[in-house]
Amino acid sequence: MTDALTPYAKAVRLRMATVVGGMSIGRQAGALRSGAEVVVATPGRLKDLIERRDCRLDQVAVTVLDEADQMADMGFLPQVTELLDQVQAGGQRMLFSATLDRNVDLLVRRYLSDPVVHSVDPSAGAVTTMEHHVLHIHGGDKYATTTEIAARDGRVILFLDTKHAVDKLTTHLLQSGVRAAALHGGKSQPQRTRTLAQFKSGQVTALVATNVAARGIHVDDLDLVVNVDPPADHKDYLHRGGRTARAGGSGSVVTLVTSAQRRDMSRLMAAAGITPQTAQVRSGEAELTASPGPRPPPACR
């Protein structure tokens, strides 16, 4: 968010401050005390700075809650509502959200007066701008199949459920000669910033991530997202897939599915309104090299 806003802030001469965990709180406090007209913050670190009396929100005229569906559904809701209660009454409030269910509706009813909704149908967008592939694999073949896909030309984001699984796969990919890096909540903010910069520049070609860490990532010309672990529901699927095919571009989403996961995956795709291309594959087979997207991965060598 800071990267996206900085050019505009400079153009109109607005002072910005970034307030996030994993970085020096003293330095952030100094930036706030010097005066900031735009603050980009995570709820936890902003709360800390308010408690230290380094920041006040009573003069905030415009409040934007990005990724509102995730923020309202991942344990952040009490912090978010506490912060929203402190901003200027009558100010403008905007919620950016992939969905309006779960606790987002609570935020809308509590904090927005006569709200105006601007929406794009995420399911329709996903169907028209992405290719969707479901690869039926043998459980013992998962790492080999993942490695073949990750070793393809171009950049790829691979999603897994846990930090431990992300670290384990990243180590395996590095040992296999793939330029991979891990991105998850256990990494410090400087580490995450450096990893994303390396991914955007092409120094890292395979970004292995959890849902939370990859939230909001934008990388130009990213054409492949791989669900190594299938997502929990169709909204998570669309959110992950949304890292590719951005701004009307094209891209592919590949999901690896074992026999035990097939029924749940079929329900998920039906809920998302997607009819994927499916294939039964083993590592090294022609189906694998032909399936995932515009640039096929090389077979294992």
PAZAPA-4460 file (N, C-alpha, C; in steps of 0.05 Angstrom, whole numbers, plus 32768, in hexadecimal, padded with zeros to 4 digits):
% residues 301
    n_x    n_y    n_z   ca_x   ca_y   ca_z    c_x    c_y    c_z   seq   type   mol
   8011   7FE8   8000   8000   8000   8000   8011   8019   8000     1      M     A
   8026   8019   8011   8038   8030   8012   8045   8035   7FF6     2      T     A
   804E   8020   7FEA   805B   8022   7FCF   8047   802F   7FBB     3      D     A
   802E   8026   7FBC   801A   8030   7FA9   8013   804D   7FAE     4      A     A
   8013   8056   7FC7   800A   8071   7FCD   8021   8086   7FCC     5      L     A
   803A   807D   7FD0   8050   8090   7FD1   8052   80A3   7FB9     6      T     A
   8050   809A   7FA0   8052   80AD   7F8A   803D   80C2   7F8B     7      P     A
   8024   80BB   7F93   800F   80CF   7F94   8013   80E2   7FAB     8      Y     A
   801D   80D8   7FC2   8022   80E9   7FD9   8037   80FE   7FD2     9      A     A
   804C   80F5   7FC4   8061   8108   7FBC   8057   811D   7FA9    10      K     A
   8045   8114   7F96   803B   8126   7F82   802B   813D   7F8E    11      A     A
   801B   8136   7FA3   800A   814B   7FB0   8016   8154   7FCA    12      V     A
   802F   814C   7FD0   803E   8156   7FE7   8030   814F   8002    13      R     A
   8028   8136   8004   801D   812C   801E   8032   811C   802C    14      L     A
   8035   8120   8046   8048   8110   8056   803C   80F6   805E    15      R     A
   804B   80E0   8058   8041   80C5   805E   8051   80B9   8074    16      M     A
   8044   80A7   8084   8052   8097   8098   8047   807A   8096    17      A     A
   8059   8067   8098   8052   804B   8097   8055   803F   80B3    18      T     A
   8040   8033   80BE   8040   8029   80D9   8039   800C   80D9    19      V     A
   804D   7FFA   80DA   8049   7FDD   80D9   805B   7FCF   80ED    20      V     A
   8053   7FB7   80F4   8063   7FA7   8106   807D   7F9D   80F9    21      G     A
   8090   7F95   8109   80A9   7F8A   80FE   80BD   7F9F   80F7    22      G     A
   80B7   7FB9   80FC   80CA   7FCE   80F7   80CC   7FE0   8110    23      M     A
   80E0   7FF2   8110   80E5   8002   8128   80CD   8014   812F    24      S     A
   80C2   800F   8147   80AB   801F   814F   80B4   803C   8156    25      I     A
   80CC   803F   815F   80D6   805A   8165   80D8   806B   814C    26      G     A
   80E2   8060   8136   80E4   806E   811D   80C8   8076   8113    27      R     A
   80B5   8063   8116   809A   8069   810D   808D   807E   811E    28      Q     A
   8092   807D   8138   8087   8092   814A   8092   80AD   8143    29      A     A
   80AC   80AF   813B   80B8   80C8   8133   80AB   80D3   811A    30      G     A
   80A5   80C1   8107   8098   80CA   80EE   807C   80D5   80F4    31      A     A
   806E   80C9   8107   8053   80D3   810E   8055   80EE   811C    32      L     A
   8068   80F1   812E   806B   810A   813D   8073   8121   812B    33      R     A
   8082   811B   8115   808A   812F   8102   8072   8139   80F2    34      S     A
   805D   812A   80F3   8045   8132   80E4   8041   8121   80CB    35      G     A
   802A   8114   80C9   8024   8103   80B1   8007   8108   80A9    36      A     A
   8003   810C   8090   7FE8   8110   8086   7FDB   80F6   807B    37      E     A
   7FEC   80E3   8075   7FE3   80C8   806C   7FF2   80B4   807C    38      V     A
   7FE4   80A2   808A   7FF1   808C   8099   7FE7   8072   808F    39      V     A
   7FFA   8061   8088   7FF4   8045   807F   7FFC   8033   8097    40      V     A
   7FE9   8024   80A2   7FEE   8016   80BB   7FE2   7FFB   80BC    41      A     A
   7FEE   7FE9   80CC   7FE1   7FD1   80D5   7FD4   7FD6   80F0    42      T     A
   7FBD   7FC9   80F6   7FAF   7FCF   810F   7FBF   7FCD   8128    43      P     A
   7FCF   7FB7   812A   7FDE   7FB2   8143   7FF2   7FC8   8149    44      G     A
   8002   7FCF   8135   8017   7FE4   813A   800B   7FFF   813E    45      R     A
   7FF5   8005   8130   7FE8   801F   8134   7FDD   8021   8151    46      L     A
   7FD1   800B   815B   7FC7   800A   8176   7FDE   800F   818A    47      K     A
   7FF5   8003   8185   800C   8006   8197   8014   8024   8198    48      D     A
   8015   8031   8181   801E   804D   8180   8009   805F   818D    49      L     A
   7FF0   8059   818B   7FDC   8069   8199   7FDF   8066   81B7    50      I     A
   7FE4   804D   81C0   7FE7   8049   81DD   8000   8057   81E8    51      E     A
   8014   805A   81D6   802D   8069   81DE   8029   8088   81DC    52      R     A
   8011   8090   81D3   800B   80AC   81CF   801B   80B9   81B9    53      R     A
   8024   80A8   81A6   8032   80B3   818F   801F   80B9   8178    54      D     A
   8006   80B1   817A   7FF3   80B5   8164   7FD7   80B9   816F    55      C     A
   7FC8   80CA   8162   7FAB   80CE   8168   7F9C   80CC   814E    56      R     A
   7F83   80C2   8150   7F73   80BF   8138   7F5B   80D2   8137    57      L     A
   7F57   80E3   814A   7F3F   80F3   814C   7F3D   8108   8135    58      D     A
   7F53   810E   8128   7F53   8121   8111   7F54   8113   80F6    59      Q     A
   7F51   80F8   80F6   7F52   80EA   80DC   7F38   80ED   80CE    60      V     A
   7F39   80F9   80B6   7F21   80FF   80A6   7F19   80E8   8093    61      A     A
   7F2D   80D9   8089   7F27   80C4   8076   7F34   80AA   8081    62      V     A
   7F25   8095   8083   7F2F   807C   808D   7F29   8066   8078    63      T     A
   7F3E   8057   8070   7F3B   8042   805D   7F43   8028   806A    64      V     A
   7F31   8014   8069   7F38   7FF9   8073   7F3B   7FE7   805B    65      L     A
   7F54   7FE0   8055   7F5A   7FCF   803E   7F57   7FB2   8046    66      D     A
   7F50   7FA1   8032   7F4D   7F84   8038   7F3A   7F80   804F    67      E     A
   7F23   7F8E   804F   7F11   7F8E   8066   7F07   7F73   806D    68      A     A
   7F02   7F62   8059   7EF7   7F47   805E   7F0B   7F37   806E    69      D     A
   7F25   7F39   8068   7F39   7F2B   8076   7F3E   7F37   8092    70      Q     A
   7F3E   7F51   8094   7F43   7F5E   80AD   7F2D   7F58   80C1    71      M     A
   7F15   7F54   80B7   7EFE   7F50   80C8   7EFB   7F32   80CF    72      A     A
   7F0B   7F21   80C4   7F07   7F04   80C7   7F1F   7EF6   80D1    73      D     A
   7F35   7F04   80D9   7F4D   7EF6   80E0   7F57   7EFF   80FC    74      M     A
   7F45   7F06   810E   7F4D   7F0D   8128   7F53   7F2B   812C    75      G     A
   7F52   7F3A   8116   7F58   7F57   8117   7F40   7F68   811F    76      F     A
   7F28   7F5C   811E   7F10   7F6C   8121   7F0F   7F7E   813A    77      L     A
   7F16   7F73   8152   7F15   7F85   816A   7F28   7F9D   8167    78      P     A
   7F40   7F99   815C   7F53   7FAF   8158   7F48   7FC3   8144    79      Q     A
   7F3C   7FB9   812E   7F32   7FCA   8119   7F1B   7FDB   8124    80      V     A
   7F08   7FCF   8132   7EF2   7FDF   813D   7EFB   7FF3   8152    81      T     A
   7F0F   7FEC   8162   7F1A   7FFF   8175   7F26   8017   8168    82      E     A
   7F34   8013   8151   7F40   8029   8143   7F2A   803A   8134    83      L     A
   7F17   802D   8128   7F02   803C   811A   7EF1   804D   812E    84      L     A
   7EEF   8044   8147   7EE1   8054   815B   7EEF   806E   8161    85      D     A
   7F09   8070   815A   7F19   8087   8162   7F1B   809C   814C    86      Q     A
   7F14   8095   8133   7F17   80A9   811E   7F01   80BD   811F    87      V     A
   7F05   80D3   8111   7EF3   80EA   8111   7ED6   80E2   810A    88      Q     A
   7EC3   80E9   811B   7EA7   80E4   8115   7E9F   80F4   80FC    89      A     A
   7E90   80E7   80EA   7E87   80F4   80D2   7E9B   80F4   80BC    90      G     A
   7EB3   80E9   80C0   7EC7   80E7   80AB   7EBF   80D2   8096    91      G     A
   7ECF   80D1   8081   7EC9   80BE   806C   7ED7   80A3   8073    92      Q     A
   7EC8   808E   806F   7ED3   8073   8075   7ECE   8061   805D    93      R     A
   7EE3   8053   8055   7EE1   8041   803E   7EEC   8026   8045    94      M     A
   7EDC   8011   803C   7EE5   7FF6   8040   7EEA   7FE9   8025    95      L     A
   7F02   7FDF   8021   7F09   7FD0   8009   7F08   7FB3   8010    96      F     A
   7EF7   7FA3   8002   7EF3   7F88   800B   7EEC   7F76   7FF3    97      S     A
   7EF6   7F5E   7FF3   7EF0   7F4B   7FDE   7ED3   7F40   7FE2    98      A     A
   7EC9   7F40   7FFB   7EAE   7F36   8000   7EA2   7F48   8015    99      T     A
   7E87   7F47   8017   7E79   7F58   802B   7E6B   7F46   8040   100      L     A
   7E74   7F2E   8043   7E67   7F1C   8057   7E79   7F1B   8070   101      D     A
   7E77   7F06   807F   7E86   7F02   8098   7E82   7F1B   80A9   102      R     A
   7E97   7F27   80B4   7E94   7F3E   80C6   7E95   7F59   80B8   103      N     A
   7E99   7F58   809D   7E9A   7F72   808F   7E7F   7F80   8092   104      V     A
   7E69   7F71   8091   7E4F   7F7D   8093   7E4C   7F8C   80AE   105      D     A
   7E58   7F80   80C3   7E58   7F8D   80DD   7E65   7FA9   80DC   106      L     A
   7E7C   7FAA   80CE   7E8B   7FC3   80CB   7E7A   7FD7   80BB   107      L     A
   7E6D   7FCE   80A6   7E5D   7FDF   8095   7E47   7FEC   80A6   108      V     A
   7E38   7FDB   80B5   7E21   7FE5   80C4   7E2A   7FF7   80DB   109      R     A
   7E41   7FF2   80E6   7E49   8001   80FE   7E57   801B   80F7   110      R     A
   7E65   801C   80E1   7E77   8033   80DC   7E70   8043   80C2   111      Y     A
   7E60   8038   80B1   7E5A   8046   8098   7E3D   8051   8098   112      L     A
   7E3A   806A   8091   7E20   8076   8090   7E17   807A   8073   113      S     A
   7E00   806E   806C   7DF6   806F   8051   7E0C   8068   803D   114      D     A
   7E18   8050   803F   7E2F   8049   802E   7E28   8045   8011   115      P     A
   7E3B   804B   8000   7E39   8046   7FE3   7E4B   802E   7FDD   116      V     A
   7E40   801B   7FCE   7E4F   8002   7FC8   7E57   8002   7FAB   117      V     A
   7E71   7FFF   7FA6   7E7C   7FFB   7F8B   7E87   7FDF   7F8A   118      H     A
   7E7E   7FCE   7F78   7E86   7FB2   7F79   7E8B   7FA7   7F5D   119      S     A
   7E9C   7F93   7F5C   7EA2   7F83   7F45   7E9E   7F66   7F4C   120      V     A
   7E90   7F57   7F3C   7E8B   7F3B   7F42   7EA5   7F2B   7F41   121      D     A
   7EB0   7F22   7F58   7ECA   7F14   7F57   7EC9   7EFA   7F48   122      P     A
   7EB3   7EEC   7F4A   7EB1   7ED2   7F3C   7EB2   7ED5   7F1E   123      S     A
   7EA2   7EE9   7F14   7EA2   7EED   7EF7   7EBD   7EF7   7EED   124      A     A
   7ECA   7F08   7EFD   7EE4   7F12   7EF5   7EF8   7EFB   7EF4   125      G     A
   7EF7   7EE9   7F07   7F0A   7ED3   7F08   7F06   7EC0   7EF0   126      A     A
   7EED   7EBC   7EE9   7EE7   7EA9   7ED3   7EF1   7EB5   7EB8   127      V     A
   7EEE   7ECF   7EB4   7EF4   7EDA   7E9A   7F11   7EE1   7E96   128      T     A
   7F20   7EE5   7EAB   7F3C   7EEE   7EA8   7F51   7EDA   7EB1   129      T     A
   7F48   7EC3   7EBC   7F5B   7EAF   7EC5   7F55   7E94   7EB9   130      M     A
   7F6A   7E84   7EB6   7F67   7E67   7EB1   7F69   7E59   7ECC   131      E     A
   7F57   7E45   7ED0   7F57   7E37   7EEA   7F5D   7E1A   7EE4   132      H     A
   7F71   7E0F   7EF2   7F79   7DF3   7EEF   7F79   7DE5   7F0A   133      H     A
   7F6D   7DCD   7F0A   7F6E   7DBC   7F21   7F7E   7DA3   7F19   134      V     A
   7F94   7D9F   7F27   7FA5   7D88   7F21   7FA1   7D73   7F37   135      L     A
   7F97   7D5C   7F2F   7F93   7D46   7F42   7FAE   7D37   7F45   136      H     A
   7FB9   7D36   7F5D   7FD3   7D2C   7F61   7FD3   7D16   7F77   137      I     A
   7FE8   7D06   7F77   7FEC   7CF3   7F8D   7FFA   7D02   7FA4   138      H     A
   7FF1   7CFD   7FBD   7FFC   7D0C   7FD4   801A   7D0B   7FD5   139      G     A
   8026   7CF4   7FD0   8043   7CF1   7FD1   8052   7CFF   7FBB   140      G     A
   8043   7D08   7FA7   804F   7D15   7F8F   804D   7D34   7F91   141      D     A
   8043   7D3E   7FA8   803D   7D5A   7FAA   8055   7D6C   7FA6   142      K     A
   806B   7D66   7FB4   8083   7D77   7FB3   808F   7D77   7F97   143      Y     A
   8090   7D5F   7F8A   809C   7D5D   7F70   808C   7D6D   7F5C   144      A     A
   8071   7D6B   7F5D   8060   7D7A   7F4B   8063   7D98   7F50   145      T     A
   8063   7DA0   7F69   8066   7DBC   7F70   8080   7DC7   7F65   146      T     A
   8095   7DB8   7F68   80B0   7DC1   7F5F   80B0   7DC5   7F41   147      T     A
   80A4   7DB3   7F32   80A3   7DB6   7F15   8095   7DD0   7F0C   148      E     A
   807F   7DD6   7F1A   8070   7DEE   7F13   8080   7E07   7F1C   149      I     A
   808D   7E06   7F33   809C   7E1D   7F3D   80B5   7E22   7F2D   150      A     A
   80BF   7E0E   7F1F   80D7   7E11   7F0F   80D2   7E1C   7EF3   151      A     A
   80B9   7E21   7EEC   80B3   7E2C   7ED2   80BE   7E48   7ECE   152      R     A
   80BE   7E52   7EB5   80C6   7E6D   7EB0   80B2   7E80   7EBC   153      D     A
   80BB   7E97   7EC5   80A9   7EAB   7ED0   80A6   7EA8   7EEE   154      G     A
   8095   7EBA   7EF9   8091   7EBA   7F16   8077   7EAC   7F1E   155      R     A
   8077   7EA1   7F35   8060   7E92   7F3F   805D   7E97   7F5D   156      V     A
   8044   7E99   7F67   803F   7E99   7F83   8032   7E7E   7F8A   157      I     A
   803D   7E71   7F9F   8033   7E58   7FA8   8028   7E5B   7FC4   158      L     A
   800E   7E54   7FC8   8001   7E57   7FE2   8000   7E3D   7FF1   159      F     A
   8007   7E3F   800B   8004   7E29   801E   7FF6   7E33   8037   160      L     A
   7FEC   7E21   8048   7FDB   7E29   805F   7FEB   7E33   8077   161      D     A
   8003   7E29   807C   8011   7E30   8094   802D   7E3B   808F   162      T     A
   8038   7E4A   80A3   8053   7E54   80A1   8067   7E3D   809F   163      K     A
   8063   7E28   80AF   8075   7E11   80AF   8076   7E04   8093   164      H     A
   805E   7E01   8087   805D   7DF5   806C   806B   7E07   8057   165      A     A
   8068   7E21   805A   8075   7E34   8048   8093   7E31   804A   166      V     A
   809E   7E31   8062   80BB   7E2F   8066   80C6   7E14   805C   167      D     A
   80B7   7DFF   8060   80C0   7DE4   8058   80C1   7DE3   8039   168      K     A
   80AC   7DED   802C   80AC   7DEC   800E   80C1   7DFE   8003   169      L     A
   80C5   7E16   800F   80DA   7E28   8005   80F5   7E1C   8006   170      T     A
   80FB   7E0E   801C   8115   7E01   801F   8118   7DEC   8009   171      T     A
   8103   7DDC   8004   8104   7DC7   7FF0   8108   7DD4   7FD4   172      H     A
   80FB   7DE9   7FCE   80FE   7DF6   7FB4   811A   7E01   7FB0   173      L     A
   8124   7E0E   7FC4   8140   7E18   7FC3   8154   7E02   7FBE   174      L     A
   8150   7DEB   7FCB   8162   7DD4   7FC8   815F   7DC8   7FAC   175      Q     A
   8148   7DCD   7F9F   8143   7DC3   7F84   814B   7DD7   7F6E   176      S     A
   8157   7DED   7F77   8161   7E01   7F63   814D   7E16   7F5B   177      G     A
   8136   7E17   7F69   8122   7E2C   7F63   8128   7E45   7F74   178      V     A
   8127   7E5C   7F68   812C   7E75   7F77   8113   7E7C   7F87   179      R     A
   8110   7E71   7F9E   80F8   7E73   7FAE   80FD   7E84   7FC8   180      A     A
   80E7   7E8F   7FD2   80E9   7E9E   7FEC   80CE   7E9B   7FFA   181      A     A
   80CF   7E9C   8014   80B7   7E98   8025   80AC   7EB3   802E   182      A     A
   8092   7EB5   802F   8084   7ECD   8039   806D   7EC4   804C   183      L     A
   8070   7ECA   8065   805B   7EC4   8079   805D   7ED6   8091   184      H     A
   804B   7ED3   80A3   8049   7EE5   80BA   8060   7EE3   80CD   185      G     A
   8070   7ECE   80CB   8087   7ECB   80DD   80A0   7EDB   80D4   186      G     A
   809E   7EE7   80BC   80B3   7EF8   80B2   80B0   7F15   80BB   187      K     A
   80C7   7F22   80C0   80C5   7F3E   80C8   80BD   7F4F   80B0   188      S     A
   80B5   7F68   80B5   80AD   7F79   809F   80C4   7F7F   808C   189      Q     A
   80DC   7F84   8095   80F2   7F88   8082   80F7   7F6F   8071   190      P     A
   80F5   7F57   807D   80F8   7F3E   806E   80E3   7F3C   8058   191      Q     A
   80CA   7F42   805F   80B4   7F40   804C   80B7   7F55   8035   192      R     A
   80BF   7F6C   803D   80C4   7F81   8029   80DA   7F79   8015   193      T     A
   80F0   7F6E   8020   8106   7F66   800F   80FE   7F4F   7FFD   194      R     A
   80EF   7F3B   8008   80E6   7F24   7FF8   80D4   7F2D   7FE1   195      T     A
   80C1   7F3F   7FE6   80AF   7F48   7FD1   80BF   7F58   7FBC   196      L     A
   80D2   7F68   7FC4   80E3   7F76   7FB1   80F2   7F63   7F9F   197      A     A
   80FD   7F4D   7FAA   810B   7F39   7F9B   80F8   7F2A   7F88   198      Q     A
   80E0   7F26   7F91   80CC   7F18   7F80   80C4   7F2A   7F68   199      F     A
   80BF   7F43   7F6E   80B7   7F56   7F59   80CD   7F5A   7F44   200      K     A
   80E7   7F59   7F4D   80FD   7F5D   7F3B   8104   7F44   7F2B   201      S     A
   80FA   7F2D   7F34   8101   7F14   7F27   8118   7F05   7F33   202      G     A
   8124   7F11   7F48   813A   7F03   7F56   812F   7EEA   7F63   203      Q     A
   8117   7EEB   7F6E   8108   7ED4   7F78   80F2   7ECE   7F64   204      V     A
   80EF   7EB5   7F5C   80DB   7EAE   7F47   80C4   7E9F   7F53   205      T     A
   80C7   7E93   7F6B   80B1   7E84   7F78   80AD   7E8F   7F94   206      A     A
   8097   7E9C   7F98   8090   7EA7   7FB2   807D   7E93   7FC0   207      L     A
   8086   7E89   7FD7   8077   7E75   7FE6   806A   7E83   7FFE   208      V     A
   804F   7E83   7FFF   8042   7E95   8012   802A   7E89   8020   209      A     A
   8023   7E94   8036   8009   7E8F   8043   7FF5   7EA4   803A   210      T     A
   7FDC   7E9F   803F   7FC6   7EB2   8038   7FCB   7ECD   8043   211      N     A
   7FD1   7ECF   805D   7FD3   7EE8   806B   7FEA   7EF9   8060   212      V     A
   8001   7EEC   805C   8019   7EFB   8054   8016   7F06   8038   213      A     A
   8008   7EF7   8026   8005   7EFF   800A   7FEE   7F12   8005   214      A     A
   7FDF   7F19   801B   7FC8   7F2A   8017   7FD0   7F45   800C   215      R     A
   7FC4   7F4E   7FF6   7FC9   7F68   7FEB   7FE1   7F6A   7FD9   216      G     A
   7FEF   7F54   7FD4   8006   7F55   7FC3   7FFE   7F5B   7FA6   217      I     A
   800C   7F6E   7F9A   8008   7F73   7F7E   8023   7F71   7F70   218      H     A
   8025   7F60   7F5C   803D   7F5D   7F4C   8035   7F5D   7F2E   219      V     A
   8040   7F6F   7F1F   8039   7F71   7F03   8041   7F58   7EF4   220      D     A
   8030   7F50   7EE1   8037   7F39   7ECF   803B   7F1F   7EDE   221      D     A
   802D   7F1B   7EF4   802E   7F01   7F01   8018   7EEF   7EF5   222      L     A
   8020   7ED9   7EE8   800D   7ECA   7ED8   8005   7EAF   7EE4   223      D     A
   8010   7EA8   7EFC   800A   7E8E   7F07   8009   7E8F   7F26   224      L     A
   7FF3   7E85   7F30   7FEF   7E80   7F4D   7FEA   7E63   7F51   225      V     A
   7FF7   7E56   7F64   7FF4   7E3A   7F6A   7FEA   7E36   7F86   226      V     A
   7FD4   7E28   7F89   7FCA   7E20   7FA4   7FD6   7E05   7FAA   227      N     A
   7FED   7E04   7FB7   7FF9   7DEB   7FBE   7FE7   7DDD   7FD3   228      V     A
   7FDE   7DED   7FE6   7FC8   7DE4   7FF8   7FAF   7DF2   7FEF   229      D     A
   7F9A   7DE3   7FE9   7F81   7DF0   7FDF   7F76   7E03   7FF4   230      P     A
   7F69   7E19   7FEC   7F5E   7E2C   7FFF   7F46   7E21   800E   231      P     A
   7F3F   7E2F   8023   7F29   7E25   8034   7F0E   7E29   8027   232      A     A
   7F0A   7E3E   8018   7EF0   7E43   800B   7EF4   7E53   7FF1   233      D     A
   7EDE   7E57   7FE3   7EE1   7E63   7FC8   7EE9   7E80   7FCA   234      H     A
   7EE4   7E8E   7FE0   7EEC   7EAA   7FE2   7F0A   7EAB   7FE6   235      K     A
   7F16   7E99   7FF5   7F33   7E98   7FF8   7F3F   7E91   7FDD   236      D     A
   7F32   7E7F   7FCE   7F3C   7E78   7FB4   7F3E   7E90   7FA1   237      Y     A
   7F28   7EA0   7FA1   7F28   7EB8   7F90   7F3C   7ECD   7F99   238      L     A
   7F3F   7ECF   7FB4   7F52   7EE2   7FBF   7F6F   7EDB   7FB7   239      H     A
   7F75   7EC1   7FBA   7F90   7EB8   7FB2   7F94   7EBC   7F94   240      R     A
   7F80   7EB3   7F84   7F83   7EB5   7F67   7F85   7ED1   7F5D   241      G     A
   7F7A   7EE4   7F6D   7F7B   7F00   7F66   7F96   7F0C   7F65   242      G     A
   7FAB   7EFE   7F6E   7FC6   7F08   7F6B   7FCF   7F08   7F4E   243      R     A
   7FC1   7EF8   7F3D   7FC7   7EF8   7F20   7FAF   7F03   7F12   244      T     A
   7FB1   7F07   7EF8   7F9B   7F12   7EE7   7F91   7F2C   7EF3   245      A     A
   7FA3   7F3E   7EFB   7F9B   7F57   7F07   7F97   7F6C   7EF1   246      R     A
   7F85   7F7F   7EF7   7F7F   7F95   7EE5   7F78   7F8B   7EC9   247      A     A
   7F68   7F75   7EC8   7F5F   7F6B   7EAE   7F73   7F5A   7E9F   248      G     A
   7F8A   7F54   7EAB   7F9E   7F43   7E9E   7F96   7F26   7EA0   249      G     A
   7FA7   7F15   7E95   7FA1   7EF8   7E95   7FB3   7EEA   7EA9   250      S     A
   7FAC   7ED2   7EB0   7FBC   7EC3   7EC3   7FAF   7EA8   7EC7   251      G     A
   7FBD   7E97   7ED7   7FB4   7E7C   7EDC   7FB6   7E76   7EFA   252      S     A
   7FA2   7E66   7F03   7FA2   7E5D   7F1F   7FA2   7E3E   7F1E   253      V     A
   7FB6   7E32   7F2B   7FB9   7E15   7F2B   7FB5   7E0C   7F48   254      V     A
   7FA4   7DF7   7F4C   7FA0   7DEC   7F67   7FA7   7DCF   7F67   255      T     A
   7FB8   7DC7   7F79   7FC0   7DAA   7F7C   7FAD   7D9D   7F8F   256      L     A
   7FA1   7D87   7F86   7F8B   7D7A   7F96   7F91   7D5C   7F98   257      V     A
   7F92   7D52   7FB0   7F94   7D35   7FB4   7F78   7D28   7FB3   258      T     A
   7F77   7D0E   7FB2   7F5E   7D00   7FB0   7F4B   7D07   7FC7   259      S     A
   7F56   7D0B   7FDF   7F46   7D11   7FF7   7F3A   7D2D   7FF5   260      A     A
   7F45   7D3E   7FE5   7F3C   7D5A   7FE3   7F2A   7D60   7FCB   261      Q     A
   7F25   7D4C   7FBB   7F16   7D51   7FA2   7EFA   7D5B   7FA6   262      R     A
   7EEB   7D4E   7FB9   7ECF   7D56   7FBD   7ECD   7D73   7FC7   263      R     A
   7EDE   7D7A   7FDA   7EDE   7D95   7FE5   7EE5   7DAA   7FCF   264      D     A
   7EF8   7DA2   7FBD   7F00   7DB4   7FA8   7EEA   7DB8   7F94   265      M     A
   7EDB   7DA3   7F8E   7EC5   7DA5   7F7B   7EB0   7DB8   7F86   266      S     A
   7EAA   7DB7   7FA0   7E97   7DC9   7FAC   7EA1   7DE6   7FAC   267      R     A
   7EBA   7DE9   7FB1   7EC6   7E04   7FB1   7EC4   7E11   7F95   268      L     A
   7ECA   7E02   7F81   7EC9   7E0D   7F66   7EAC   7E13   7F5E   269      M     A
   7E9A   7E02   7F66   7E7D   7E08   7F60   7E74   7E21   7F6D   270      A     A
   7E7D   7E25   7F86   7E76   7E3E   7F95   7E82   7E56   7F88   271      A     A
   7E99   7E54   7F7C   7EA6   7E6A   7F6F   7E9C   7E6F   7F53   272      A     A
   7E8C   7E5C   7F48   7E81   7E5F   7F2D   7E96   7E5A   7F18   273      G     A
   7EA9   7E47   7F1E   7EBF   7E42   7F0C   7EBE   7E25   7F04   274      I     A
   7EC3   7E20   7EEA   7EC7   7E05   7EDF   7EE4   7E02   7ED7   275      T     A
   7EF4   7DF6   7EE8   7F11   7DF5   7EE2   7F18   7DE0   7ECE   276      P     A
   7F30   7DE3   7EC2   7F3B   7DCD   7EB2   7F48   7DBA   7EC6   277      Q     A
   7F43   7DA0   7EC3   7F4D   7D8D   7ED6   7F5F   7D78   7EC8   278      T     A
   7F72   7D6E   7ED7   7F84   7D59   7ECC   7F8F   7D48   7EE3   279      A     A
   7F92   7D2E   7EDE   7F9F   7D1C   7EF1   7FBD   7D1C   7EE9   280      Q     A
   7FCF   7D23   7EFB   7FEB   7D25   7EF4   7FFD   7D17   7F07   281      V     A
   8014   7D0F   7EFD   802B   7D07   7F0D   8042   7D18   7F04   282      R     A
   8055   7D1C   7F16   806C   7D2D   7F0F   807A   7D22   7EF7   283      S     A
   8081   7D35   7EE4   808F   7D2E   7ECC   807D   7D26   7EB5   284      G     A
   8063   7D24   7EB9   8051   7D1D   7EA4   804B   7D35   7E92   285      E     A
   8043   7D2F   7E79   803D   7D44   7E66   8026   7D56   7E6F   286      A     A
   8012   7D4A   7E7D   7FFB   7D59   7E86   8004   7D70   7E98   287      E     A
   8018   7D6B   7EA9   8021   7D7F   7EBB   802E   7D96   7EAD   288      L     A
   803E   7D90   7E99   804C   7DA6   7E8B   8039   7DB5   7E79   289      T     A
   8022   7DA9   7E72   800F   7DB6   7E60   7FFA   7DC7   7E6E   290      A     A
   7FF5   7DC0   7E88   7FDD   7DCB   7E95   7FE0   7DE8   7E9F   291      S     A
   7FF5   7DEE   7EB0   7FF2   7E06   7EBF   7FF9   7E20   7EB0   292      P     A
   7FE7   7E29   7EA0   7FE9   7E45   7E98   7FF7   7E4A   7E7E   293      G     A
   7FFC   7E64   7E79   8007   7E6C   7E5F   8023   7E63   7E59   294      P     A
   8034   7E60   7E6E   8050   7E57   7E6A   8053   7E3D   7E79   295      R     A
   8054   7E26   7E6C   8055   7E0D   7E7B   806F   7E09   7E8A   296      P     A
   806E   7DFB   7EA1   8087   7DF6   7EB0   8097   7DE0   7EA3   297      P     A
   80B1   7DE1   7EA8   80C2   7DCB   7E9D   80BD   7DB2   7EAD   298      P     A
   80C2   7D9B   7EA0   80C1   7D82   7EAF   80D9   7D80   7EC1   299      A     A
   80D8   7D6F   7ED5   80EF   7D6B   7EE7   8107   7D62   7ED6   300      C     A
   811E   7D6C   7EDE   8136   7D63   7ED0   8148   7D55   7EE3   301      R     A
***
